[in-house]
């Protein structure tokens, strides 16, 4: 998809005047990209229509020719959308299919469309238009998943969960705080996409093959027509620039990692051993042998497909490694990785939002085991610190109290007063108001903590951001 060698226009090519031999059939099959780049049809037509209007504006085609080009491109686009165009390997890519269809209908007027344009800047423009649209769609899906998590936080208000580090019980947290953690992760994902969008939204068209054009092209006009914020400033860079694709897929890879971590968590939480939640039957599958099984296949696939997206990112990085300026045919290989990453993350986000909305916590099961694992130990430590004890001394004292509980087979809240006083003289009075998961959660006060008041503030703030019209 560049200024390539091969057969002339009489064979359906857009190049070839200096070649005496037709393209070998093996080469035709090896170099085609229509099998995957046909999804760029809409965006190639949008770019071509803007090109036609610009050519008419600067006088390189007549007003009537410009209108004919725009209208005929619209008709071709409708036919493609309706599945009426036959893809032909010898036409290589979607761009050639559209141009040849245009020439077949308009003759020499159709041949004028490519004036001042190279396949290189044409492809880059179509890819930017497609990527911008895909990015906006995924940003919207992220917002939908954030809303699902926020609504879960509101629905499970007051529920206390065990929080984990190293997958070992650590401190108690409100369920709402847990759900908001994913809202925050997704907000960073959304922000990265918006940053990526700002960098990619510079128009490549008008840069030519690598050096620009001697024709009086109006690039600013085309940028306005296509909704770009400005112009790509260096024509040599434009031909080879795929940074915007790497950045986009990098954003998608991190989103996929976040989804994979959440999926792993819920796979664990849905086990008999945990039982923190019951997944909807409609999002699970069974076993062909074991009739009792209810498998979290959707979550497992989401976890597994993280590898696909990370692989797509690596594919792009390795593809670009060592390429000299400007265009190289290697860049044809960028599209399948991008398409796959977008398709995978889009579907995962859609499924995740639906699953989060339909899943409820098993409050009874969570509550039954909540006091196990000394979730209140750190809060007791901080109680000692507030009494004036050095932190490291308090850490050692609470560790001794935990060991006493383990020896007696009891919880901190069940430890006799003399045990508290034996470790820290005078601790017993008032200590029972500091222990237990509910007391521990209620003690948190710092901004960003799981303290009830802080969590209510965050829920309200996110409600205002994610449901601004409510």
Secondary structure, DSSP 8 states (H G I E B T S, - for coil): --S--S--GGGT-S--TT--S---HHHHHHH--HHHHGGGHHHHHHHHHHHHHHHHHHTSS-HHHHHHHHHHHHHHHHHHHTT-----GGG-SHHHHHHHHHHHHHTHHHHTTTTT--HHHHHHHHHHHHHHHHHHHHHHHHHHHHHHHHHHHHHTTT-EEEEEETTEEEEEEEHHHHHHHHHHHHHHHHHHHHHHHHHH-EE-TTSTTTT--SS---HHHHHHHHT-SEE-S-HHHHHH--HHHHHHHHHHHHHHHHHHHHHHHHHHHTSTTT-SEE--GGG-B--SS-TT--B-HHHHHHHHHHHHHHHHHHHHHHHHTT--SS--GGGGGHHHHHHHHHHHHHHHHHHHHHHHHH-EE-HHHHHHTTTTT-TTHHHHHHHHHHTT--HHHHHHHHHHHHHHHHHHT--GGGS-HHHHHHHSTT-STTGGGT-SHHHHHHH--STTSS-HHHHHHHHHHHHHHHSTT-
